[in-house]
Amino acid sequence: MPSTTYSVGEVFTKTFEFNAQNVKQFAALAGDYSPLHHDEEFARNSRFGGLIVSGTHYSALMMGMVGSYLTERGTGLGLEFNFQFRRAVLANDQVTADWVIKKIEPASKLGGDLISLHGELRNSTGELCVMAESKSLVMPSERI
């Protein structure tokens, strides 16, 4: 039986807003110099019609959500993340990320529980932009 205080079906959600400045800054910090993230004229003439957010940007935000949430009741360590990018995220859009706990398995050799999650990121019109899967180890804080 899992020792965690988390439950299968538990959901956590966060909304993010992007703008041209933070899109350019994050892409540069991540080493992503695609003109789709930096050159407004180039991006405007592309099939996207404007700057798009680097996949590293919103995937990092989604990973941060998992790390923050799973450390609220213990210590969480991310073990796996998988992202499927389905639709570009436009700069100046608002997106909502949802994660749901799908499975909790005891991992006594690791000193905690393995928690599997499914995540989705949707734009302001509700279109699915990203699907994600994650697995993390959650341990009591004193086990670190």
N, CA, C and O atoms as a GROMACS GRO file, in nm:
protein
  576
    1MET      N    1   0.085  -0.119   0.000
    1MET     CA    2   0.000   0.000   0.000
    1MET      C    3   0.089   0.124   0.000
    1MET      O    4   0.184   0.132   0.078
    2PRO      N    5   0.059   0.222  -0.088
    2PRO     CA    6   0.140   0.344  -0.093
    2PRO      C    7   0.138   0.419   0.040
    2PRO      O    8   0.039   0.420   0.113
    3SER      N    9   0.251   0.483   0.069
    3SER     CA   10   0.262   0.559   0.194
    3SER      C   11   0.237   0.708   0.174
    3SER      O   12   0.232   0.784   0.270
    4THR      N   13   0.221   0.750   0.050
    4THR     CA   14   0.203   0.892   0.020
    4THR      C   15   0.065   0.943   0.063
    4THR      O   16  -0.029   0.865   0.080
    5THR      N   17   0.056   1.072   0.079
    5THR     CA   18  -0.073   1.134   0.111
    5THR      C   19  -0.144   1.182  -0.015
    5THR      O   20  -0.245   1.251  -0.007
    6TYR      N   21  -0.092   1.148  -0.131
    6TYR     CA   22  -0.154   1.184  -0.259
    6TYR      C   23  -0.254   1.076  -0.298
    6TYR      O   24  -0.247   0.963  -0.248
    7SER      N   25  -0.346   1.109  -0.388
    7SER     CA   26  -0.450   1.015  -0.429
    7SER      C   27  -0.460   1.010  -0.581
    7SER      O   28  -0.443   1.111  -0.649
    8VAL      N   29  -0.488   0.891  -0.633
    8VAL     CA   30  -0.516   0.877  -0.775
    8VAL      C   31  -0.638   0.962  -0.808
    8VAL      O   32  -0.736   0.962  -0.734
    9GLY      N   33  -0.631   1.034  -0.919
    9GLY     CA   34  -0.740   1.122  -0.959
    9GLY      C   35  -0.723   1.266  -0.914
    9GLY      O   36  -0.796   1.354  -0.959
   10GLU      N   37  -0.628   1.290  -0.827
   10GLU     CA   38  -0.602   1.427  -0.778
   10GLU      C   39  -0.553   1.513  -0.895
   10GLU      O   40  -0.469   1.470  -0.974
   11VAL      N   41  -0.606   1.634  -0.906
   11VAL     CA   42  -0.576   1.725  -1.018
   11VAL      C   43  -0.518   1.855  -0.964
   11VAL      O   44  -0.561   1.906  -0.860
   12PHE      N   45  -0.420   1.909  -1.035
   12PHE     CA   46  -0.371   2.043  -1.005
   12PHE      C   47  -0.354   2.120  -1.136
   12PHE      O   48  -0.315   2.064  -1.238
   13THR      N   49  -0.384   2.249  -1.129
   13THR     CA   50  -0.396   2.333  -1.248
   13THR      C   51  -0.327   2.467  -1.225
   13THR      O   52  -0.322   2.518  -1.113
   14LYS      N   53  -0.272   2.521  -1.333
   14LYS     CA   54  -0.213   2.655  -1.326
   14LYS      C   55  -0.227   2.721  -1.463
   14LYS      O   56  -0.218   2.655  -1.567
   15THR      N   57  -0.249   2.851  -1.462
   15THR     CA   58  -0.261   2.929  -1.585
   15THR      C   59  -0.137   3.017  -1.600
   15THR      O   60  -0.086   3.074  -1.503
   16PHE      N   61  -0.089   3.027  -1.725
   16PHE     CA   62   0.030   3.106  -1.756
   16PHE      C   63  -0.003   3.203  -1.869
   16PHE      O   64  -0.083   3.172  -1.957
   17GLU      N   65   0.058   3.321  -1.864
   17GLU     CA   66   0.042   3.418  -1.973
   17GLU      C   67   0.179   3.445  -2.033
   17GLU      O   68   0.278   3.463  -1.963
   18PHE      N   69   0.182   3.448  -2.165
   18PHE     CA   70   0.305   3.476  -2.237
   18PHE      C   71   0.296   3.612  -2.304
   18PHE      O   72   0.186   3.661  -2.334
   19ASN      N   73   0.411   3.674  -2.326
   19ASN     CA   74   0.418   3.797  -2.404
   19ASN      C   75   0.550   3.794  -2.480
   19ASN      O   76   0.637   3.711  -2.453
   20ALA      N   77   0.564   3.884  -2.576
   20ALA     CA   78   0.683   3.883  -2.662
   20ALA      C   79   0.811   3.890  -2.581
   20ALA      O   80   0.908   3.821  -2.612
   21GLN      N   81   0.814   3.972  -2.478
   21GLN     CA   82   0.936   3.988  -2.399
   21GLN      C   83   0.975   3.858  -2.328
   21GLN      O   84   1.090   3.816  -2.338
   22ASN      N   85   0.881   3.794  -2.256
   22ASN     CA   86   0.922   3.673  -2.183
   22ASN      C   87   0.946   3.556  -2.277
   22ASN      O   88   1.024   3.466  -2.244
   23VAL      N   89   0.881   3.554  -2.394
   23VAL     CA   90   0.908   3.449  -2.493
   23VAL      C   91   1.052   3.461  -2.542
   23VAL      O   92   1.124   3.362  -2.549
   24LYS      N   93   1.093   3.582  -2.577
   24LYS     CA   94   1.230   3.604  -2.627
   24LYS      C   95   1.333   3.575  -2.518
   24LYS      O   96   1.435   3.511  -2.544
   25GLN      N   97   1.307   3.623  -2.396
   25GLN     CA   98   1.403   3.604  -2.287
   25GLN      C   99   1.422   3.456  -2.254
   25GLN      O  100   1.536   3.410  -2.242
   26PHE      N  101   1.313   3.381  -2.241
   26PHE     CA  102   1.327   3.241  -2.204
   26PHE      C  103   1.396   3.163  -2.316
   26PHE      O  104   1.483   3.081  -2.289
   27ALA      N  105   1.356   3.189  -2.441
   27ALA     CA  106   1.419   3.118  -2.552
   27ALA      C  107   1.570   3.143  -2.553
   27ALA      O  108   1.648   3.051  -2.576
   28ALA      N  109   1.611   3.266  -2.530
   28ALA     CA  110   1.754   3.297  -2.526
   28ALA      C  111   1.823   3.225  -2.411
   28ALA      O  112   1.931   3.169  -2.429
   29LEU      N  113   1.762   3.225  -2.293
   29LEU     CA  114   1.820   3.154  -2.179
   29LEU      C  115   1.833   3.005  -2.206
   29LEU      O  116   1.927   2.940  -2.160
   30ALA      N  117   1.739   2.950  -2.282
   30ALA     CA  118   1.740   2.807  -2.313
   30ALA      C  119   1.832   2.776  -2.432
   30ALA      O  120   1.852   2.659  -2.465
   31GLY      N  121   1.887   2.879  -2.495
   31GLY     CA  122   1.974   2.858  -2.611
   31GLY      C  123   1.897   2.829  -2.738
   31GLY      O  124   1.953   2.772  -2.832
   32ASP      N  125   1.770   2.866  -2.744
   32ASP     CA  126   1.685   2.843  -2.861
   32ASP      C  127   1.673   2.975  -2.937
   32ASP      O  128   1.596   3.063  -2.899
   33TYR      N  129   1.750   2.988  -3.044
   33TYR     CA  130   1.755   3.113  -3.119
   33TYR      C  131   1.676   3.108  -3.249
   33TYR      O  132   1.705   3.183  -3.342
   34SER      N  133   1.578   3.021  -3.256
   34SER     CA  134   1.491   3.017  -3.374
   34SER      C  135   1.427   3.154  -3.393
   34SER      O  136   1.381   3.215  -3.297
   35PRO      N  137   1.424   3.203  -3.517
   35PRO     CA  138   1.359   3.333  -3.540
   35PRO      C  139   1.209   3.331  -3.507
   35PRO      O  140   1.148   3.437  -3.492
   36LEU      N  141   1.149   3.214  -3.497
   36LEU     CA  142   1.008   3.205  -3.459
   36LEU      C  143   0.984   3.253  -3.316
   36LEU      O  144   0.871   3.284  -3.278
   37HIS      N  145   1.092   3.258  -3.235
   37HIS     CA  146   1.082   3.303  -3.096
   37HIS      C  147   1.140   3.443  -3.075
   37HIS      O  148   1.120   3.502  -2.969
   38HIS      N  149   1.212   3.496  -3.174
   38HIS     CA  150   1.285   3.620  -3.155
   38HIS      C  151   1.255   3.731  -3.256
   38HIS      O  152   1.256   3.849  -3.221
   39ASP      N  153   1.229   3.694  -3.379
   39ASP     CA  154   1.214   3.791  -3.488
   39ASP      C  155   1.066   3.809  -3.521
   39ASP      O  156   1.006   3.725  -3.588
   40GLU      N  157   1.009   3.920  -3.473
   40GLU     CA  158   0.864   3.939  -3.487
   40GLU      C  159   0.820   3.947  -3.634
   40GLU      O  160   0.714   3.896  -3.669
   41GLU      N  161   0.900   4.010  -3.719
   41GLU     CA  162   0.863   4.019  -3.860
   41GLU      C  163   0.868   3.880  -3.926
   41GLU      O  164   0.776   3.842  -3.998
   42PHE      N  165   0.975   3.807  -3.900
   42PHE     CA  166   0.986   3.672  -3.955
   42PHE      C  167   0.868   3.586  -3.910
   42PHE      O  168   0.806   3.517  -3.990
   43ALA      N  169   0.839   3.590  -3.781
   43ALA     CA  170   0.731   3.508  -3.725
   43ALA      C  171   0.595   3.550  -3.780
   43ALA      O  172   0.509   3.466  -3.805
   44ARG      N  173   0.575   3.681  -3.799
   44ARG     CA  174   0.448   3.731  -3.852
   44ARG      C  175   0.424   3.678  -3.994
   44ARG      O  176   0.310   3.653  -4.033
   45ASN      N  177   0.532   3.660  -4.070
   45ASN     CA  178   0.520   3.610  -4.208
   45ASN      C  179   0.523   3.458  -4.216
   45ASN      O  180   0.515   3.402  -4.325
   46SER      N  181   0.533   3.393  -4.103
   46SER     CA  182   0.533   3.246  -4.100
   46SER      C  183   0.390   3.194  -4.097
   46SER      O  184   0.295   3.272  -4.090
   47ARG      N  185   0.374   3.065  -4.103
   47ARG     CA  186   0.240   3.005  -4.097
   47ARG      C  187   0.172   3.028  -3.962
   47ARG      O  188   0.051   3.009  -3.949
   48PHE      N  189   0.250   3.069  -3.860
   48PHE     CA  190   0.194   3.092  -3.727
   48PHE      C  191   0.138   3.233  -3.710
   48PHE      O  192   0.055   3.256  -3.622
   49GLY      N  193   0.182   3.327  -3.793
   49GLY     CA  194   0.130   3.463  -3.790
   49GLY      C  195   0.184   3.549  -3.677
   49GLY      O  196   0.136   3.660  -3.656
   50GLY      N  197   0.283   3.501  -3.606
   50GLY     CA  198   0.343   3.577  -3.497
   50GLY      C  199   0.438   3.491  -3.418
   50GLY      O  200   0.454   3.372  -3.445
   51LEU      N  201   0.502   3.553  -3.319
   51LEU     CA  202   0.596   3.479  -3.235
   51LEU      C  203   0.527   3.360  -3.169
   51LEU      O  204   0.412   3.368  -3.128
   52ILE      N  205   0.601   3.250  -3.160
   52ILE     CA  206   0.551   3.134  -3.086
   52ILE      C  207   0.645   3.107  -2.968
   52ILE      O  208   0.763   3.142  -2.970
   53VAL      N  209   0.589   3.044  -2.868
   53VAL     CA  210   0.662   3.013  -2.746
   53VAL      C  211   0.749   2.889  -2.770
   53VAL      O  212   0.702   2.792  -2.828
   54SER      N  213   0.873   2.893  -2.725
   54SER     CA  214   0.961   2.777  -2.735
   54SER      C  215   0.904   2.661  -2.653
   54SER      O  216   0.855   2.682  -2.542
   55GLY      N  217   0.912   2.542  -2.708
   55GLY     CA  218   0.866   2.424  -2.634
   55GLY      C  219   0.937   2.407  -2.501
   55GLY      O  220   0.880   2.354  -2.406
   56THR      N  221   1.063   2.452  -2.495
   56THR     CA  222   1.135   2.443  -2.368
   56THR      C  223   1.071   2.531  -2.261
   56THR      O  224   1.082   2.501  -2.142
   57HIS      N  225   1.005   2.637  -2.302
   57HIS     CA  226   0.945   2.732  -2.208
   57HIS      C  227   0.825   2.669  -2.138
   57HIS      O  228   0.822   2.661  -2.015
   58TYR      N  229   0.728   2.624  -2.215
   58TYR     CA  230   0.609   2.570  -2.148
   58TYR      C  231   0.632   2.432  -2.091
   58TYR      O  232   0.565   2.394  -1.995
   59SER      N  233   0.725   2.355  -2.147
   59SER     CA  234   0.753   2.226  -2.084
   59SER      C  235   0.823   2.247  -1.949
   59SER      O  236   0.798   2.173  -1.854
   60ALA      N  237   0.910   2.348  -1.939
   60ALA     CA  238   0.974   2.379  -1.810
   60ALA      C  239   0.870   2.424  -1.708
   60ALA      O  240   0.879   2.386  -1.591
   61LEU      N  241   0.773   2.504  -1.750
   61LEU     CA  242   0.668   2.548  -1.658
   61LEU      C  243   0.585   2.429  -1.610
   61LEU      O  244   0.550   2.421  -1.492
   62MET      N  245   0.556   2.337  -1.701
   62MET     CA  246   0.479   2.219  -1.661
   62MET      C  247   0.559   2.130  -1.567
   62MET      O  248   0.504   2.075  -1.471
   63MET      N  249   0.690   2.116  -1.593
   63MET     CA  250   0.775   2.038  -1.503
   63MET      C  251   0.783   2.104  -1.366
   63MET      O  252   0.779   2.036  -1.263
   64GLY      N  253   0.794   2.235  -1.364
   64GLY     CA  254   0.797   2.308  -1.238
   64GLY      C  255   0.671   2.288  -1.156
   64GLY      O  256   0.676   2.280  -1.033
   65MET      N  257   0.557   2.282  -1.225
   65MET     CA  258   0.431   2.256  -1.154
   65MET      C  259   0.436   2.124  -1.080
   65MET      O  260   0.397   2.115  -0.963
   66VAL      N  261   0.486   2.019  -1.148
   66VAL     CA  262   0.493   1.886  -1.086
   66VAL      C  263   0.587   1.890  -0.966
   66VAL      O  264   0.553   1.842  -0.858
   67GLY      N  265   0.705   1.949  -0.985
   67GLY     CA  266   0.801   1.957  -0.875
   67GLY      C  267   0.746   2.031  -0.755
   67GLY      O  268   0.763   1.987  -0.641
   68SER      N  269   0.680   2.142  -0.779
   68SER     CA  270   0.623   2.221  -0.669
   68SER      C  271   0.510   2.147  -0.599
   68SER      O  272   0.503   2.144  -0.476
   69TYR      N  273   0.422   2.087  -0.678
   69TYR     CA  274   0.306   2.020  -0.619
   69TYR      C  275   0.349   1.899  -0.537
   69TYR      O  276   0.297   1.876  -0.427
   70LEU      N  277   0.442   1.821  -0.590
   70LEU     CA  278   0.481   1.698  -0.521
   70LEU      C  279   0.574   1.722  -0.402
   70LEU      O  280   0.607   1.627  -0.331
   71THR      N  281   0.616   1.844  -0.381
   71THR     CA  282   0.696   1.873  -0.261
   71THR      C  283   0.612   1.939  -0.152
   71THR      O  284   0.665   1.978  -0.048
   72GLU      N  285   0.482   1.952  -0.174
   72GLU     CA  286   0.394   2.010  -0.072
   72GLU      C  287   0.375   1.916   0.047
   72GLU      O  288   0.351   1.962   0.159
   73ARG      N  289   0.385   1.785   0.025
   73ARG     CA  290   0.359   1.687   0.132
   73ARG      C  291   0.472   1.586   0.146
   73ARG      O  292   0.450   1.474   0.192
   74GLY      N  293   0.589   1.624   0.107
   74GLY     CA  294   0.705   1.535   0.112
   74GLY      C  295   0.812   1.592   0.022
   74GLY      O  296   0.812   1.712  -0.007
   75THR      N  297   0.902   1.508  -0.023
   75THR     CA  298   1.007   1.550  -0.114
   75THR      C  299   0.988   1.477  -0.245
   75THR      O  300   0.987   1.354  -0.248
   76GLY      N  301   0.974   1.552  -0.352
   76GLY     CA  302   0.954   1.493  -0.484
   76GLY      C  303   1.078   1.503  -0.569
   76GLY      O  304   1.147   1.605  -0.570
   77LEU      N  305   1.107   1.396  -0.641
   77LEU     CA  306   1.218   1.394  -0.736
   77LEU      C  307   1.163   1.350  -0.871
   77LEU      O  308   1.110   1.240  -0.884
   78GLY      N  309   1.176   1.436  -0.972
   78GLY     CA  310   1.131   1.401  -1.106
   78GLY      C  311   1.220   1.293  -1.166
   78GLY      O  312   1.342   1.306  -1.165
   79LEU      N  313   1.159   1.189  -1.219
   79LEU     CA  314   1.234   1.079  -1.280
   79LEU      C  315   1.217   1.074  -1.431
   79LEU      O  316   1.312   1.043  -1.503
   80GLU      N  317   1.098   1.104  -1.480
   80GLU     CA  318   1.069   1.098  -1.624
   80GLU      C  319   0.970   1.207  -1.662
   80GLU      O  320   0.876   1.236  -1.588
   81PHE      N  321   0.992   1.265  -1.778
   81PHE     CA  322   0.894   1.354  -1.840
   81PHE      C  323   0.894   1.326  -1.989
   81PHE      O  324   0.999   1.307  -2.050
   82ASN      N  325   0.776   1.322  -2.047
   82ASN     CA  326   0.761   1.303  -2.191
   82ASN      C  327   0.656   1.403  -2.239
   82ASN      O  328   0.546   1.411  -2.185
   83PHE      N  329   0.692   1.480  -2.342
   83PHE     CA  330   0.601   1.581  -2.395
   83PHE      C  331   0.573   1.554  -2.542
   83PHE      O  332   0.663   1.520  -2.618
   84GLN      N  333   0.448   1.570  -2.581
   84GLN     CA  334   0.407   1.565  -2.722
   84GLN      C  335   0.350   1.702  -2.756
   84GLN      O  336   0.245   1.742  -2.704
   85PHE      N  337   0.420   1.773  -2.843
   85PHE     CA  338   0.375   1.906  -2.883
   85PHE      C  339   0.275   1.891  -2.998
   85PHE      O  340   0.312   1.843  -3.106
   86ARG      N  341   0.151   1.931  -2.976
   86ARG     CA  342   0.042   1.912  -3.072
   86ARG      C  343   0.010   2.038  -3.151
   86ARG      O  344  -0.033   2.030  -3.266
   87ARG      N  345   0.031   2.154  -3.091
   87ARG     CA  346  -0.007   2.281  -3.154
   87ARG      C  347   0.086   2.388  -3.097
   87ARG      O  348   0.118   2.387  -2.978
   88ALA      N  349   0.128   2.480  -3.183
   88ALA     CA  350   0.213   2.589  -3.137
   88ALA      C  351   0.138   2.676  -3.036
   88ALA      O  352   0.017   2.696  -3.047
   89VAL      N  353   0.212   2.727  -2.940
   89VAL     CA  354   0.158   2.822  -2.844
   89VAL      C  355   0.204   2.961  -2.887
   89VAL      O  356   0.324   2.986  -2.899
   90LEU      N  357   0.110   3.049  -2.910
   90LEU     CA  358   0.142   3.183  -2.956
   90LEU      C  359   0.180   3.274  -2.841
   90LEU      O  360   0.125   3.266  -2.731
   91ALA      N  361   0.278   3.362  -2.868
   91ALA     CA  362   0.308   3.468  -2.772
   91ALA      C  363   0.182   3.551  -2.756
   91ALA      O  364   0.101   3.560  -2.848
   92ASN      N  365   0.165   3.610  -2.642
   92ASN     CA  366   0.045   3.689  -2.608
   92ASN      C  367  -0.078   3.603  -2.589
   92ASN      O  368  -0.190   3.653  -2.596
   93ASP      N  369  -0.059   3.473  -2.565
   93ASP     CA  370  -0.173   3.387  -2.534
   93ASP      C  371  -0.165   3.345  -2.388
   93ASP      O  372  -0.060   3.353  -2.324
   94GLN      N  373  -0.278   3.303  -2.338
   94GLN     CA  374  -0.287   3.249  -2.203
   94GLN      C  375  -0.312   3.099  -2.217
   94GLN      O  376  -0.397   3.057  -2.296
   95VAL      N  377  -0.239   3.020  -2.142
   95VAL     CA  378  -0.255   2.875  -2.147
   95VAL      C  379  -0.283   2.822  -2.007
   95VAL      O  380  -0.246   2.882  -1.907
   96THR      N  381  -0.350   2.707  -2.003
   96THR     CA  382  -0.379   2.642  -1.876
   96THR      C  383  -0.323   2.501  -1.880
   96THR      O  384  -0.350   2.425  -1.973
   97ALA      N  385  -0.245   2.468  -1.778
   97ALA     CA  386  -0.188   2.334  -1.765
   97ALA      C  387  -0.261   2.260  -1.654
   97ALA      O  388  -0.283   2.314  -1.546
   98ASP      N  389  -0.299   2.138  -1.684
   98ASP     CA  390  -0.364   2.049  -1.587
   98ASP      C  391  -0.283   1.922  -1.576
   98ASP      O  392  -0.241   1.865  -1.677
   99TRP      N  393  -0.261   1.877  -1.455
   99TRP     CA  394  -0.197   1.747  -1.429
   99TRP      C  395  -0.293   1.664  -1.344
   99TRP      O  396  -0.361   1.718  -1.256
  100VAL      N  397  -0.298   1.534  -1.370
  100VAL     CA  398  -0.379   1.443  -1.288
  100VAL      C  399  -0.291   1.324  -1.249
  100VAL      O  400  -0.214   1.272  -1.330
  101ILE      N  401  -0.304   1.283  -1.124
  101ILE     CA  402  -0.231   1.164  -1.077
  101ILE      C  403  -0.303   1.041  -1.128
  101ILE      O  404  -0.421   1.020  -1.100
  102LYS      N  405  -0.231   0.959  -1.205
  102LYS     CA  406  -0.290   0.840  -1.267
  102LYS      C  407  -0.262   0.711  -1.190
  102LYS      O  408  -0.344   0.620  -1.188
  103LYS      N  409  -0.146   0.706  -1.125
  103LYS     CA  410  -0.109   0.581  -1.056
  103LYS      C  411  -0.010   0.613  -0.945
  103LYS      O  412   0.075   0.701  -0.959
  104ILE      N  413  -0.022   0.540  -0.834
  104ILE     CA  414   0.072   0.551  -0.722
  104ILE      C  415   0.117   0.410  -0.688
  104ILE      O  416   0.035   0.323  -0.660
  105GLU      N  417   0.249   0.388  -0.691
  105GLU     CA  418   0.304   0.256  -0.663
  105GLU      C  419   0.408   0.267  -0.551
  105GLU      O  420   0.492   0.356  -0.554
  106PRO      N  421   0.403   0.178  -0.453
  106PRO     CA  422   0.507   0.177  -0.350
  106PRO      C  423   0.642   0.144  -0.413
  106PRO      O  424   0.651   0.057  -0.501
  107ALA      N  425   0.746   0.211  -0.369
  107ALA     CA  426   0.882   0.186  -0.416
  107ALA      C  427   0.972   0.181  -0.294
  107ALA      O  428   1.052   0.271  -0.270
  108SER      N  429   0.959   0.073  -0.217
  108SER     CA  430   1.029   0.063  -0.089
  108SER      C  431   1.181   0.071  -0.106
  108SER      O  432   1.249   0.127  -0.020
  109LYS      N  433   1.236   0.016  -0.214
  109LYS     CA  434   1.381   0.024  -0.236
  109LYS      C  435   1.428   0.167  -0.256
  109LYS      O  436   1.543   0.200  -0.229
  110LEU      N  437   1.337   0.251  -0.304
  110LEU     CA  438   1.370   0.392  -0.326
  110LEU      C  439   1.328   0.480  -0.208
  110LEU      O  440   1.358   0.600  -0.206
  111GLY      N  441   1.258   0.421  -0.113
  111GLY     CA  442   1.218   0.494   0.008
  111GLY      C  443   1.097   0.582  -0.007
  111GLY      O  444   1.082   0.680   0.066
  112GLY      N  445   1.010   0.550  -0.101
  112GLY     CA  446   0.890   0.633  -0.119
  112GLY      C  447   0.791   0.569  -0.213
  112GLY      O  448   0.780   0.446  -0.219
  113ASP      N  449   0.720   0.651  -0.286
  113ASP     CA  450   0.620   0.605  -0.382
  113ASP      C  451   0.650   0.665  -0.519
  113ASP      O  452   0.693   0.779  -0.531
  114LEU      N  453   0.625   0.585  -0.623
  114LEU     CA  454   0.633   0.634  -0.760
  114LEU      C  455   0.495   0.686  -0.799
  114LEU      O  456   0.396   0.613  -0.789
  115ILE      N  457   0.490   0.810  -0.843
  115ILE     CA  458   0.363   0.872  -0.882
  115ILE      C  459   0.369   0.900  -1.032
  115ILE      O  460   0.457   0.972  -1.079
  116SER      N  461   0.273   0.844  -1.106
  116SER     CA  462   0.262   0.866  -1.250
  116SER      C  463   0.152   0.968  -1.275
  116SER      O  464   0.044   0.960  -1.216
  117LEU      N  465   0.180   1.063  -1.363
  117LEU     CA  466   0.086   1.172  -1.391
  117LEU      C  467   0.065   1.188  -1.541
  117LEU      O  468   0.150   1.152  -1.622
  118HIS      N  469  -0.050   1.243  -1.576
  118HIS     CA  470  -0.081   1.283  -1.714
  118HIS      C  471  -0.109   1.432  -1.712
  118HIS      O  472  -0.184   1.482  -1.628
  119GLY      N  473  -0.049   1.504  -1.808
  119GLY     CA  474  -0.069   1.648  -1.815
  119GLY      C  475  -0.116   1.694  -1.951
  119GLY      O  476  -0.089   1.629  -2.052
  120GLU      N  477  -0.186   1.805  -1.952
  120GLU     CA  478  -0.230   1.868  -2.077
  120GLU      C  479  -0.215   2.019  -2.064
  120GLU      O  480  -0.235   2.077  -1.957
  121LEU      N  481  -0.180   2.080  -2.176
  121LEU     CA  482  -0.171   2.226  -2.184
  121LEU      C  483  -0.265   2.270  -2.295
  121LEU      O  484  -0.255   2.223  -2.408
  122ARG      N  485  -0.356   2.362  -2.261
  122ARG     CA  486  -0.454   2.412  -2.359
  122ARG      C  487  -0.442   2.563  -2.370
  122ARG      O  488  -0.413   2.633  -2.273
  123ASN      N  489  -0.465   2.612  -2.492
  123ASN     CA  490  -0.459   2.757  -2.513
  123ASN      C  491  -0.590   2.823  -2.470
  123ASN      O  492  -0.680   2.756  -2.419
  124SER      N  493  -0.599   2.953  -2.490
  124SER     CA  494  -0.715   3.028  -2.440
  124SER      C  495  -0.845   2.992  -2.509
  124SER      O  496  -0.953   3.023  -2.458
  125THR      N  497  -0.838   2.925  -2.625
  125THR     CA  498  -0.960   2.880  -2.692
  125THR      C  499  -0.990   2.733  -2.663
  125THR      O  500  -1.083   2.676  -2.719
  126GLY      N  501  -0.911   2.672  -2.574
  126GLY     CA  502  -0.935   2.534  -2.533
  126GLY      C  503  -0.870   2.429  -2.620
  126GLY      O  504  -0.890   2.309  -2.597
  127GLU      N  505  -0.792   2.471  -2.719
  127GLU     CA  506  -0.726   2.374  -2.807
  127GLU      C  507  -0.610   2.308  -2.734
  127GLU      O  508  -0.534   2.373  -2.662
  128LEU      N  509  -0.597   2.177  -2.753
  128LEU     CA  510  -0.489   2.101  -2.691
  128LEU      C  511  -0.357   2.133  -2.760
  128LEU      O  512  -0.343   2.113  -2.881
  129CYS      N  513  -0.261   2.183  -2.685
  129CYS     CA  514  -0.130   2.219  -2.738
  129CYS      C  515  -0.023   2.116  -2.701
  129CYS      O  516   0.066   2.089  -2.781
  130VAL      N  517  -0.032   2.060  -2.582
  130VAL     CA  518   0.070   1.967  -2.533
  130VAL      C  519   0.003   1.857  -2.452
  130VAL      O  520  -0.089   1.881  -2.374
  131MET      N  521   0.051   1.734  -2.474
  131MET     CA  522   0.017   1.622  -2.385
  131MET      C  523   0.146   1.579  -2.319
  131MET      O  524   0.252   1.579  -2.383
  132ALA      N  525   0.139   1.542  -2.192
  132ALA     CA  526   0.260   1.508  -2.118
  132ALA      C  527   0.236   1.391  -2.024
  132ALA      O  528   0.124   1.368  -1.979
  133GLU      N  529   0.342   1.318  -1.997
  133GLU     CA  530   0.342   1.211  -1.898
  133GLU      C  531   0.462   1.235  -1.807
  133GLU      O  532   0.565   1.287  -1.851
  134SER      N  533   0.447   1.198  -1.682
  134SER     CA  534   0.554   1.219  -1.585
  134SER      C  535   0.554   1.107  -1.482
  134SER      O  536   0.450   1.049  -1.450
  135LYS      N  537   0.672   1.079  -1.432
  135LYS     CA  538   0.685   0.986  -1.319
  135LYS      C  539   0.781   1.049  -1.220
  135LYS      O  540   0.890   1.094  -1.256
  136SER      N  541   0.740   1.052  -1.094
  136SER     CA  542   0.822   1.112  -0.989
  136SER      C  543   0.825   1.020  -0.868
  136SER      O  544   0.734   0.941  -0.845
  137LEU      N  545   0.932   1.032  -0.792
  137LEU     CA  546   0.944   0.963  -0.665
  137LEU      C  547   0.909   1.063  -0.556
  137LEU      O  548   0.965   1.173  -0.552
  138VAL      N  549   0.817   1.026  -0.467
  138VAL     CA  550   0.782   1.112  -0.354
  138VAL      C  551   0.819   1.037  -0.226
  138VAL      O  552   0.779   0.923  -0.205
  139MET      N  553   0.897   1.106  -0.141
  139MET     CA  554   0.945   1.046  -0.016
  139MET      C  555   0.911   1.139   0.100
  139MET      O  556   0.894   1.259   0.080
  140PRO      N  557   0.900   1.084   0.219
  140PRO     CA  558   0.890   1.171   0.336
  140PRO      C  559   1.014   1.259   0.342
  140PRO      O  560   1.123   1.214   0.306
  141SER      N  561   1.001   1.383   0.384
  141SER     CA  562   1.113   1.478   0.382
  141SER      C  563   1.236   1.427   0.458
  141SER      O  564   1.348   1.458   0.419
  142GLU      N  565   1.216   1.351   0.562
  142GLU     CA  566   1.330   1.302   0.641
  142GLU      C  567   1.410   1.194   0.569
  142GLU      O  568   1.515   1.154   0.617
  143ARG      N  569   1.362   1.145   0.453
  143ARG     CA  570   1.430   1.038   0.380
  143ARG      C  571   1.537   1.088   0.284
  143ARG      O  572   1.607   1.007   0.223
  144ILE      N  573   1.550   1.217   0.267
  144ILE     CA  574   1.645   1.271   0.169
  144ILE      C  575   1.785   1.243   0.208
  144ILE      O  576   1.878   1.282   0.136
   0.00000   0.00000   0.00000
